Amino acid sequence: MKNLLGLVILGFILSSSIALAQPSLIVIFPQTNYQTSAQKIFFLGTAPPDGQVSINSKPIKRSKAGHFSPSFPLQLGENLFTVRYQNQELKIKVIGLNTSPELPQGVAFAKDSLTPAVDIARLPGEVICFGAIAPPNANVSVTLANQTIALLPQPQQAELPSNLAALTGQNQPHAQSNVGNYQGCTTVATAADLGKPQFQLTLDGKTITQPGFGKIEILSRAQLPVSEVTVELGVARTGPSTDYSRLTPLPKGTRAIVTGREGEWLRLDYGAWINSKETRILPGAVPPQTIIRSVGYRQLPSATEIVFPLQVPVPVSVQQSEQTLALTLYNTTAQTDIIRLDDNPLIYRLDWQQEAPGQVKYTFNLKKAQQWGYKLRYDGTTLVLVLRHPPKIGNTRRQLLANFKIVLDPGHGGKESGASGPTGYLEKDVNLVVSKLLRDELVKEGATVVMTREDDKEVSLVERQGIISREESAIAISIHHNSLPDDGDAEKIKGFAAFWYQPQAHNLAMFLHNYVVKKIGRPSYGVFWDNLALTRPTAAPSVLLELGFMSNPDEFEQIVNPEEQKKTADAIAQGITEWFRSVK
């Protein structure tokens, strides 16, 4: 799962010609001249178990097979390491990067420190903030149109850890010095194209001016543009970049007012941001508003379709919880007096409420806690919510999974090699081996198994998601093996883990994690809510399993052991079977 953890390993794998020579001392990671902002780094490699391996003359711990992954502290700049085994020696240079912006020398702004860094558009009266990094004790200001805004030195604030810190147990903020950080804000009351702000810095009697990077526009409330989603599912986020969290995707055709811009990102009237590449502007369109009257349904053999007739396609959001699924329509006013919903295999009752002006919430109270997937689409201006019925579970112990379809996803493949073990053995290969063993066990239980790949080929994340959506399987399982960020403790961290994102997958993830850990005595790495491509699908409960750490020398020996591979696959298959029995 290297792509998740941010550790690029492809460049570090030994070439085939070197592999054929079989040097007895191998360092897979890091490659010399590797650059990182981490404060420490682990070395991943192997040598014959007899004899001693040292790094900078310090003997290191190794597994029975001779694998190693010790960590060493890093300083800023060049860090030189010498790895020795008997008469062999490897020299590796690791460059420690400083992520804090450097204070400029003399009368100058720090490079690329002026913000906003891209063109922005805001509503009249909305706060607009500016920032710069400059020498201490300077006078800094910005001129915008006819305003001059003082930028003042900012007090110390906490620097938050990255999301990956939750995976290494280092999820604590630390103090960050704000020396040289100047900020200030203003508002503009009327619509205007204000152009680029002009920054000014005065120090020791010298003054410089520098234009900002981004233009500032104040939008007219009477002429706000209307956007329409042009892709099947537009990615809505909490802020204007991919760093921000995802919200419920917007079905193709969704329309909303644009209330702000930041670079290529658009802020929509209900609060979410979307990349402009996934939308088009509708010239002359009036603000999308709709009423909703009747709500209908269609009962299909394996699903119920709830039909919401609307005047225009408006933004929506979905929230799942224990035995409920709530759908919120924005820019919508209810005129609903009648809803027909007969006795249904899935739904106990449908309630609705006008939660706020222009916001209607429909709550589906379900007969059972486990949900089996949903889809959202617009048919013209009619919103269709498809709720999948529970699968029919077999009655015989011999073939409990008869008539079940399961999507099995061997992670990575082709050029996407994933993590690497200390010998250079790739995650993509062991993922496929275990997935085929798991497939065979599930088929014995009567299941129909759809594999996203059957050989070493590259399958994109979008293609894998498409398979899950198209096949409408009972569940989807993605098989991976783990590794760590640069500063992870590779010698100690190991274990089996389960990842989920949609609430409908939580019970499956928790059950499989607990079952496998107990069944084969594996250490637990934990159960994680995680925004991963293979946990995001809504069409079926989708779980990603990390079977162990390629970066841990001892656990790697289990990972490559055929008997352990079979044992793990059997335990997962039994866990899936028992889970289906538990939700029957």
C-alpha positions in Angstrom: 0.0 0.0 0.0 2.9 2.4 -0.8 0.7 4.7 -2.7 -1.4 5.4 0.4 1.5 5.9 2.7 3.4 8.2 0.4 6.6 6.2 0.0 7.7 5.9 -3.6 9.6 2.7 -4.0 9.7 2.0 -7.8 13.0 3.9 -8.2 14.6 1.8 -5.6 14.1 -1.7 -6.9 17.2 -3.3 -8.2 17.4 -3.7 -12.0 17.0 -7.2 -13.4 20.6 -7.4 -14.4 21.7 -6.6 -10.8 19.2 -9.1 -9.4 20.6 -11.9 -11.5 24.0 -11.2 -10.0 22.5 -11.8 -6.5 24.8 -9.5 -4.4 24.7 -10.8 -0.9 24.2 -7.3 0.6 21.1 -5.5 -0.7 19.6 -2.2 0.4 16.2 -1.7 -1.2 15.5 1.6 0.4 16.6 4.4 0.5 18.4 4.9 -2.8 21.4 7.3 -2.6 20.5 11.0 -2.9 17.0 10.2 -1.6 15.3 13.4 -0.2 12.9 13.6 2.7 11.6 16.1 5.2 11.3 13.3 7.9 13.4 13.6 11.0 14.5 9.9 10.7 14.5 7.2 8.1 14.6 3.4 8.0 16.9 1.3 5.9 15.3 -1.8 4.2 17.5 -4.6 3.0 18.9 -8.0 3.5 22.2 -10.0 3.7 23.0 -13.7 4.4 22.1 -14.4 8.0 25.6 -15.4 9.0 27.9 -12.5 9.8 27.2 -9.0 10.8 25.7 -6.0 9.1 26.5 -2.5 10.3 25.4 1.0 9.3 28.0 3.7 10.1 29.9 1.1 12.2 26.8 0.3 14.3 25.7 -3.3 14.2 22.1 -3.6 13.4 19.4 -6.1 14.3 18.3 -8.7 11.7 15.6 -11.4 11.3 16.5 -15.1 11.1 16.6 -14.8 7.3 19.0 -11.8 7.5 16.5 -9.0 6.7 16.8 -5.6 8.4 15.0 -2.3 8.7 16.6 -0.1 11.4 15.9 3.6 11.7 18.4 6.4 11.9 18.0 10.1 12.8 18.5 12.7 10.0 19.9 16.2 10.0 19.1 18.9 7.5 21.2 18.7 4.4 23.4 15.7 3.5 23.4 12.6 5.7 26.1 10.0 4.8 25.6 6.3 5.6 27.9 3.4 5.1 26.4 -0.1 5.1 28.8 -3.0 5.5 28.6 -6.7 5.3 31.9 -8.7 5.5 33.9 -7.2 2.6 31.0 -5.5 0.9 30.2 -1.8 1.4 27.4 0.5 0.1 27.5 4.2 0.5 24.1 6.0 0.7 23.4 9.7 0.9 20.1 10.9 2.3 19.2 14.6 2.0 17.2 16.1 4.8 14.8 18.8 3.6 13.7 21.9 5.5 10.0 22.4 4.9 9.8 25.7 6.8 10.1 28.7 4.6 13.4 30.4 4.9 13.6 34.0 6.0 14.9 36.2 3.3 18.2 38.1 3.6 18.0 41.8 3.3 14.9 43.8 2.2 13.0 41.1 0.4 10.0 38.8 0.6 10.6 35.1 0.9 10.3 33.3 -2.4 6.7 32.3 -3.3 5.4 33.5 0.1 2.9 36.0 -1.1 -0.7 34.9 -0.7 -3.2 34.6 -2.3 -1.0 32.6 -4.6 -3.8 32.1 -7.3 -6.7 34.1 -8.7 -9.6 34.3 -6.2 -13.2 35.5 -6.4 -15.3 36.2 -3.3 -18.7 37.7 -2.5 -19.2 41.3 -1.4 -18.4 41.8 2.2 -16.5 38.5 2.5 -13.2 38.5 4.3 -10.1 38.4 2.1 -6.8 37.7 3.8 -3.2 38.3 2.6 0.1 36.9 3.8 3.8 37.3 3.3 7.1 36.1 4.8 9.5 38.9 5.4 12.4 39.7 7.8 11.5 40.4 11.4 10.8 44.0 12.4 9.8 45.0 8.9 6.7 47.1 8.1 4.6 45.1 5.6 1.4 46.2 3.9 -0.7 45.4 0.8 -2.5 47.9 -1.4 -5.7 46.7 -3.1 -7.7 49.2 -5.2 -7.8 52.2 -2.9 -7.2 50.3 0.3 -3.9 49.8 2.2 -4.0 46.9 4.6 -1.3 46.5 7.2 0.1 43.0 7.5 1.1 42.3 11.1 3.5 39.7 12.6 1.6 36.6 13.7 2.0 34.8 17.1 3.2 31.3 17.3 0.7 28.6 16.3 0.5 24.8 16.2 1.6 22.9 13.2 -0.7 19.9 12.5 0.7 16.5 11.6 -0.2 15.0 8.3 -3.0 12.4 8.0 -0.3 9.7 7.8 0.6 10.4 11.4 -2.4 8.4 12.5 -0.7 5.4 11.0 2.5 5.7 12.9 1.1 6.8 16.3 2.7 10.3 16.1 -0.5 12.2 15.7 0.4 15.2 17.8 0.7 18.9 16.8 3.9 20.7 17.6 4.7 24.4 18.0 5.7 26.2 14.9 7.6 29.5 15.0 5.8 32.3 13.1 8.8 34.6 12.9 8.6 36.5 9.7 4.9 35.5 9.1 2.9 38.6 8.3 -0.9 38.5 7.7 -3.8 40.9 7.4 -7.4 40.9 6.1 -10.0 43.2 4.6 -13.5 43.3 3.0 -14.8 44.9 -0.1 -18.4 45.9 -0.2 -19.1 46.1 -4.0 -18.5 44.0 -7.0 -15.3 44.8 -8.9 -12.3 43.3 -10.7 -9.6 44.5 -8.3 -6.6 43.1 -10.1 -3.4 42.0 -8.3 -2.6 43.4 -4.9 0.7 45.3 -4.5 2.8 44.2 -1.5 5.1 46.7 0.2 8.0 46.1 2.6 10.0 48.7 4.5 13.1 47.9 6.6 16.0 50.0 7.7 14.9 52.9 5.6 14.6 50.9 2.4 11.3 50.1 0.7 10.4 47.6 -2.0 7.1 46.8 -3.7 6.1 43.5 -5.4 2.9 42.5 -7.1 1.0 39.5 -5.7 0.5 36.3 -7.7 -3.2 36.1 -7.7 -5.9 38.6 -9.0 -8.8 39.5 -6.7 -12.4 39.7 -8.0 -15.5 40.6 -6.0 -18.6 38.9 -7.6 -21.9 40.5 -8.2 -24.6 38.8 -6.1 -27.1 39.6 -8.8 -25.1 37.9 -11.5 -23.6 34.8 -10.0 -22.7 32.1 -12.5 -24.4 28.7 -12.5 -22.3 25.5 -12.9 -23.3 22.1 -14.0 -21.5 18.8 -13.2 -20.3 17.2 -16.4 -18.7 14.0 -15.1 -20.6 10.9 -13.8 -19.7 11.8 -10.2 -18.3 15.2 -9.4 -15.8 15.2 -6.5 -17.1 17.6 -3.8 -14.7 18.7 -1.1 -14.6 20.8 2.0 -12.0 23.2 0.5 -10.3 24.3 -2.7 -7.7 21.6 -3.2 -7.3 17.8 -3.1 -5.9 18.2 0.4 -9.5 18.8 1.7 -11.9 16.1 2.7 -14.4 14.6 0.3 -18.1 15.1 0.6 -20.9 13.1 -1.1 -20.1 13.1 -4.9 -22.5 15.1 -7.1 -24.3 13.2 -9.8 -23.9 14.3 -13.4 -26.2 17.1 -14.2 -26.2 18.7 -10.7 -26.5 22.5 -10.9 -25.5 25.1 -8.3 -24.6 28.7 -8.0 -20.9 29.6 -7.9 -20.2 31.8 -4.9 -16.4 31.9 -5.0 -13.3 30.8 -6.9 -9.8 29.9 -5.9 -7.5 28.9 -8.8 -9.3 26.2 -10.7 -11.7 25.4 -7.8 -15.3 26.6 -7.6 -17.2 27.1 -4.3 -20.9 26.1 -4.7 -23.8 27.7 -2.9 -24.4 24.8 -0.5 -20.8 25.0 0.8 -18.8 22.4 -1.1 -15.9 23.0 -3.6 -15.5 21.3 -6.9 -12.7 21.4 -9.6 -13.9 23.5 -12.5 -12.6 20.7 -14.9 -15.6 18.6 -13.7 -18.2 21.3 -14.5 -19.3 23.8 -17.2 -20.8 27.3 -16.7 -24.4 27.7 -18.0 -24.6 31.1 -19.6 -27.7 33.1 -18.6 -29.0 30.4 -16.2 -31.0 31.6 -13.2 -30.1 30.3 -9.7 -31.2 26.7 -9.4 -34.2 26.4 -7.0 -36.8 23.6 -6.9 -39.8 22.5 -5.0 -40.6 18.8 -4.4 -44.0 17.3 -4.1 -44.6 13.6 -4.4 -41.9 11.0 -3.7 -42.4 7.6 -5.4 -40.7 4.3 -5.5 -40.0 1.3 -7.8 -39.4 -2.1 -6.3 -37.0 -4.2 -8.3 -35.9 -7.8 -7.7 -32.7 -6.8 -5.8 -33.2 -3.1 -5.1 -35.6 -0.4 -4.4 -35.5 2.9 -6.4 -36.7 6.0 -4.7 -37.8 8.7 -7.2 -37.6 12.4 -6.4 -39.1 14.5 -9.2 -37.4 17.9 -9.2 -37.6 21.0 -11.4 -33.8 21.2 -11.7 -31.0 18.8 -10.6 -29.8 20.3 -7.2 -26.8 19.3 -4.9 -27.3 16.4 -2.6 -25.6 14.7 0.3 -25.9 11.2 1.9 -25.3 10.3 5.5 -25.5 6.7 6.7 -25.8 5.6 10.3 -27.1 2.6 12.3 -30.3 1.5 10.5 -30.8 4.9 8.7 -29.8 6.5 5.5 -30.4 10.2 5.2 -30.6 12.1 1.9 -30.4 15.9 1.9 -31.5 18.0 -1.0 -30.2 21.6 -1.2 -31.9 24.6 -2.8 -35.1 22.7 -2.3 -38.5 23.5 -0.7 -40.9 20.8 0.2 -44.5 20.8 -0.9 -44.8 17.1 -0.1 -48.1 15.9 1.2 -48.1 12.2 0.0 -45.4 9.5 -0.1 -46.3 6.0 -1.0 -44.1 3.2 0.4 -45.5 -0.3 0.7 -44.0 -3.0 2.8 -40.5 -3.3 1.6 -37.6 -5.8 2.1 -35.3 -3.0 3.2 -37.2 0.1 4.3 -39.3 0.3 7.5 -40.4 3.9 7.2 -39.5 7.1 5.2 -39.6 10.4 7.1 -38.9 13.9 5.8 -38.2 17.3 7.3 -37.5 20.9 6.0 -34.4 21.3 8.1 -33.7 24.9 7.0 -34.8 27.2 4.2 -33.8 25.5 0.9 -32.8 22.2 2.7 -35.0 19.1 2.8 -33.9 15.9 4.5 -35.3 12.5 3.8 -34.5 9.8 6.4 -34.9 6.1 5.5 -35.4 4.0 8.6 -34.2 0.5 7.7 -35.3 -2.9 8.9 -31.8 -4.1 9.6 -28.6 -2.4 10.7 -26.4 -3.7 7.8 -26.8 -1.7 4.6 -25.8 -3.3 1.2 -25.0 -0.4 -1.0 -26.6 2.5 -2.8 -26.3 4.6 -6.0 -27.4 8.1 -6.9 -28.1 9.4 -10.4 -30.1 12.0 -12.2 -32.6 10.9 -14.9 -33.1 14.3 -16.5 -34.3 16.4 -13.5 -35.5 13.4 -11.5 -33.2 12.2 -8.7 -33.1 8.4 -8.4 -31.7 6.8 -5.2 -31.1 3.0 -5.6 -31.0 1.1 -2.3 -29.8 -2.5 -2.6 -31.7 -5.3 -0.8 -30.0 -7.7 1.5 -28.6 -10.7 -0.5 -30.3 -14.1 0.0 -28.0 -16.1 2.2 -27.9 -19.9 1.7 -29.3 -22.2 4.3 -26.8 -25.0 4.0 -23.5 -24.9 5.9 -21.8 -26.5 2.9 -22.6 -23.8 0.5 -23.4 -20.7 2.6 -22.1 -18.4 -0.1 -24.1 -20.0 -3.0 -25.5 -17.3 -5.4 -23.2 -14.6 -3.7 -21.0 -12.4 -5.9 -17.8 -11.1 -4.4 -15.4 -8.6 -6.0 -11.8 -9.4 -5.1 -9.2 -6.8 -5.8 -5.5 -7.8 -5.8 -3.9 -4.4 -5.1 -1.4 -2.8 -7.6 -0.1 -4.6 -10.7 1.9 -3.8 -13.8 4.0 -0.6 -13.3 2.2 0.0 -10.0 4.4 -2.3 -7.9 3.3 -1.1 -4.4 5.6 -1.7 -1.5 8.8 -3.7 -1.5 10.2 -6.2 0.9 13.9 -6.3 2.0 14.7 -8.7 -0.8 13.0 -6.6 -3.5 10.0 -8.9 -3.6 7.1 -6.7 -4.6 3.7 -6.2 -3.0 1.8 -6.5 -6.3 3.1 -10.1 -6.6 2.2 -11.3 -3.2 -1.2 -9.6 -3.4 -2.0 -11.6 -6.4 -0.8 -14.9 -4.9 -3.0 -14.5 -1.8 -6.0 -13.2 -3.7 -6.0 -16.3 -5.9 -5.8 -18.5 -2.8 -8.7 -16.5 -1.3 -10.7 -16.8 -4.5 -10.4 -20.6 -4.5 -11.6 -20.8 -1.0 -14.6 -18.6 -1.6 -15.5 -20.5 -4.7 -15.5 -23.7 -2.6 -18.1 -22.0 -0.4 -20.3 -21.4 -3.5 -19.4 -17.8 -4.2 -19.0 -16.2 -7.6 -15.8 -14.3 -7.5 -14.9 -11.4 -9.8 -11.2 -10.5 -9.9 -10.1 -7.0 -10.9 -7.0 -8.6 -12.3 -5.8 -12.2 -12.8 -2.2 -11.5 -13.8 0.5 -8.8 -13.5 -1.3 -6.0 -15.4 -2.0 -2.4 -14.5 -5.6 -1.7 -13.6 -6.4 2.0 -12.7 -8.2 2.9 -9.5 -11.0 4.2 -11.5 -11.3 0.9 -13.4 -11.4 -1.0 -10.1 -14.1 1.3 -8.7 -16.0 0.8 -12.0 -15.9 -3.0 -11.6 -17.4 -2.8 -8.1 -20.1 -0.4 -9.2 -20.9 -2.4 -12.4 -20.9 -5.9 -10.8 -23.1 -4.9 -7.9 -21.5 -7.6 -5.8 -22.5 -8.4 -2.2 -19.2 -7.1 -0.9 -15.8 -6.0 -2.3 -12.5 -6.9 -0.7 -9.1 -5.3 -1.7 -6.0 -7.2 -0.8 -2.8 -5.3 0.1 0.4 -5.5 2.1 1.6 -2.6 4.1 4.7 -0.4 4.5 5.5 2.8 6.4 6.3 6.5 5.8 10.0 7.4 6.0 9.9 8.1 9.8 8.0 4.9 10.7 9.5 2.4 13.1 9.8 -0.5 10.5 11.5 -2.9 13.0 8.5 -2.7 15.4 5.4 -1.9 13.5 3.6 -4.9 12.0 0.2 -6.5 12.0 -3.1 -7.1 10.2 -5.3 -4.1 9.5 -8.7 -3.3 7.9 -9.7 -0.1 6.3 -13.2 1.2 5.6 -14.8 4.5 4.5 -18.5 4.1 4.0 -20.5 3.3 7.2 -22.0 0.3 5.5 -18.5 -1.3 5.4 -17.6 -0.7 9.1 -19.1 -3.9 10.5 -17.4 -6.0 7.8 -14.0 -4.4 8.4 -14.2 -4.8 12.1 -15.4 -8.4 11.9 -12.7 -9.5 9.4 -10.0 -7.8 11.4 -11.0 -9.4 14.7 -11.6 -12.8 13.1 -8.3 -13.1 11.3 -6.2 -11.7 14.2 -7.8 -14.3 16.5 -7.9 -17.2 14.1 -4.2 -17.2 13.1 -2.7 -15.3 15.9 -1.5 -12.3 13.9 -0.7 -9.0 15.7 -3.3 -6.3 15.2 -2.3 -3.1 13.4 -5.8 -1.8 13.8 -9.1 -0.8 12.1 -9.0 2.5 10.3 -11.6 4.8 8.7 -9.6 5.9 5.6 -10.4 7.8 2.4 -9.1 5.3 -0.1 -10.1 4.7 -3.7 -11.1 1.1 -2.9 -13.0 1.9 0.3 -15.0 4.8 -1.3 -17.4 2.8 -3.5 -21.0 3.0 -2.4 -22.5 0.2 -4.5 -21.4 -2.5 -2.1 -19.7 -2.7 1.4 -16.0 -2.3 0.4 -13.1 -3.1 2.6 -9.3 -2.9 2.1 -7.2 -5.4 4.0 -3.5 -4.9 4.8 -2.3 -8.5 5.6 1.1 -7.5 7.0 4.1 -5.2 6.7 6.5 -5.7 3.8 8.8 -3.3 5.7 9.0 -5.4 8.9 11.8 -8.0 8.6 10.1 -10.7 10.7 6.6 -10.3 9.3 8.1 -10.3 5.8 9.3 -13.8 6.3 5.7 -14.8 7.0 4.4 -12.9 4.0 6.6 -14.8 1.6 6.0 -18.2 3.2 3.5 -20.3 1.1 2.1 -22.0 4.1 1.4 -18.7 5.8 -0.1 -17.3 2.6 -2.5 -20.2 2.5 -3.3 -19.9 6.2 -4.1 -16.2 5.8 -6.3 -16.7 2.7 -8.2 -19.5 4.5 -8.8 -17.3 7.6 -10.1 -14.4 5.5 -12.4 -16.8 3.6 -13.7 -18.2 6.8 -14.1 -14.7 8.2 -16.2 -13.6 5.2 -18.4 -16.7 5.5 -18.9 -16.2 9.2 -19.7 -12.5 8.7 -22.4 -13.3 6.2 -23.8 -15.8 8.7 -23.7 -13.1 11.5 -25.8 -10.6 9.5 -28.3 -13.2 8.2 
